[in-house]
Amino acid sequence: MKNESTKKLAYAALFLALCLVLPLLTGQIPQIGSMLLPMHIPVLLCGLVCGWQYGAAVGFVAPLLRSLLFTMPKLYPVAIAMAFELLTYGLVIGLVYRRLAKKGTVGVYAALLTAMAAGRLVWGAAEVVLLGLNGNAFTAQAFLAGALLNAVPGILVQLILIPAVMAALQKANALEKE
């Protein structure tokens, strides 16, 4: 088992590194770079591949570390709200996927959709609290724009890429057997 935990830790470190690097690549396309949600993909994969504990940890640390290293995203309120959002993605996708009897593409989609909904709700709640501390309001219109409308390209990428990566990992026998 020690080998398995070492493998999960190495994968989690890889996913954290991807969280730091992918936004540098997508940021080269200012019109849609942030709309592609580049940090979400490694966190979601981490939750699926390594489990909810690693997914939650990588999700929470990634935006804060990225903010401290690269000053993007801005720490308050963006990186802090993202930390709770991505923590939720990693946590929920890992828990849901682990509990599903069917682990194939159907299981990945079920866990992915559940995590995406939960993460967006947590992001909205975090924004309400963080902006409320400054006396600013977070409106339903701002929530819909941030959680759905502006995120459509990233949501589509996630719905296509994550099941494809998981299928490839399963085909290559790179995932732990349950």
N, C-alpha and C positions, 0 to 999 in steps of 0.2 A: 504493500500500500504506500510505502514511503515514496517509491518511484512515481506512483500516480499523483500524489500531492505535489511533487517536484515538477511534474509535467504540467499540472494545472497552474502552478505558480509561474512557470515559464510562458505558458499561453497567455495568462493574465497580463504579464509584463509586455508581451507582444501587442496585445489589444490596447493597453495603455499607451504604448508608443504610437500605435496607429491613430489613437485619439489626438495625439499631439501633432502628428505629421499631416494627416488627411486634410485638415482645414487650410494648411499652407498650400496644398495643391488646388483645392476648390476655390480658395480665395483669389486665385488668378483670374477668375471669371466673376467680377463684381456683381453683375446683374443677377446671377443665380447661385453664386458660391455658397452663401449662408442658407439658401433655400434647399440645398441638397442635404443638409443636416449631417455633415461628415463625421461628427463625433458619436452620433447615435448608432451607426452601423457596428463599430467595434464593440461598443457596450452591449448591444443586443446579442452579438455573436459570443461575447464572453459569457453572458448569462446562459446561453444554450450549451456552449462547449465546456465551460469550467464549473457551472453551477451558480446558484443564486448568490452565494456569499462573495464569490469573486466578481460576479457581474455588478453587484451592489457597490462593492468597494471601488472597482475601476470607474463605475459611473459617477460616484460621488467625488472622487479625487480628480478625474480628468479635467473638467472645466475649471476647477480652482487652480490646479497646477498650470494649466495652459494660460490662464489669466495672469498668474504670477510670473511665468517665464516669458510670455510674449505680449502681455497686456491686452490680449484679445481672447475671449470676450471680456468686456469691461467687468470688473469684479462685482460691483454693486450697480444694479440688482441682477444683471444678466447671468454672470457665472454662478452666483449663489443660487438663483432659481434653477438654472440648468443642473447644478449639482444634485438637487432634490429630484428633478425630473429624470436625470440619467440614472440615479440610484434606483428609482422606481422601475425604470426599464429593465435594468440588470436583475433586480430582485424578482420582479413579477414574471419575466420571461423564463428565468431559471426555475422558479417554483412551479409554474404552470406546466412547463415542459416535463419536469421530473415526475409530476403526478399523472401525466397522461399515459394511458395504456398504449396508444398508437403514437410511435415516435417518428414516422415518416413525414412527408410533406404536409399532410393534414395536421399533424401535431405541431409542426413548426408554425404553420399559419395560425392555428388556434392560440398558441402561446404568444406569437408576435402581435396579433390583433389585440389580445387582452392587455399586453404590456404597453402597446402604443396608446390605447385609450386611458389606462391608468396613469401613465407618465404625463400625458397632456393635462389630465385633471390635477395632478400634483403640481405641475408647472403653473397652472392657473392659480391654484391656492397659494403657492409660494409668491407669485407676483402680487396677489391681493395683499398679503401680509407685508412683503418688503416695500411695496409702493405706499401702503398705508402708513408705514413708519415715518415716511416723509410727508404725509398729508396729501398724497396723490391718490387718485382713484384708478383702479384697473377695471375698465368697462367690459361688458359682454362683447362689444364690438372689437375691442383690443384682443380679447381672448380668442374669438373666432378667427381674427386675422392671423394672430401668432400661432395658434394651435392647428388651424386647418388651412385657410386660404393660402398663406405664404409658404406653408409647409408641403403643399401638394407634390412638387417635384421630389422632395426628399422621401415622402411617404411612398411614392411610386418606386423609387430606387430601392427602398427597404423591402417592399413587397416582392420585388423581382430578385434582388441580389441575395438577401439572407437565405431564403429557401434554396436557391441555387448553390450557394456556398456550403450549406449544411448537407445537401445531396452529394456534392463532390467529396466532402469530408467523410460521409458515411460510405460512399463507394470506395474510397481509398483506405477504409478501415482505420481512420485517424481518430475516431471517437471511442470513448470508453464503452464497453459493453455493459448493459444493465441486466 
